[in-house]
Amino acid sequence: MYAGGSGDRNSCGCEIWVNTTINYGTEQNPMYLKESDIAIVHQDPSRILMRVTGKHVNAIVASLHAP
């Protein structure tokens, strides 16, 4: 899964990539992020804020681009 925003004139910008095939649990109790666990809170050319709420994950992920 991918979230991205391009900067002015399609340059610069920022991205967040999420791999939904990597187990973040254990071998006995595998856990994977699903697309429904991800919500884009804010997105513009220089900022992306993503909320991740999985079974044992509750986080805000930020990708920021300074001028």
N, C-alpha and C positions, 0 to 999 in steps of 0.2 A: 504494500500500500504506500502511496506517495501523496504528500501535500506540498505544493510549491506556489511561490508567487514571484513573478519576474519583476525586475526593477524598471526604471524608466528606460524606454526604448529597448525593452527586452534584454537588458544587461543587468549584472549584479543580482540582486534579489536573494532569496533564501529558500531552503527546502528542508523537509523532514521525511525520512524514509522509515517505514515500519515493516519488519519482517514478521509475517504471521505464521511462518513454518518453523520457527525456533522455539523449542520447549523451554519455558522459564520455570517449570516445576521440577519434579524429580522423575526418575525412571518409573517408580511405583505410582506416582500421581502426576502424569504429564498435564501441563497447562499451556495453552496457546492463546495469543491475542486474536480476537475476531474484529472484523470491520466495525461491528456494532459496539465494540469497546472503545472506539476512537471518536472523538468529537473535536472539530475545529472551533475553538473559542473566538479567535480573531485571526484575520489574514489580510495583509496589505503588502505592497512591494518590499518593505523592509522588516516585517515581523510576521511570524506565525506562532500562535499559541494553540497547543493541542492538549486536550484532556484525555488521559488514558485511565480507564476504570475496568480492569480485569478482575478475575476471581480474587487474587491477592495483590493487586496493583491499584494504586490510586495516586496519580501523579499529573502534574502539569509539565509539559515539555515545551521549551521555547527555542526558536531559531531566530536570531536577530542579526541584522546587517547594519553596520554603522556607515555613514556617508564617507 
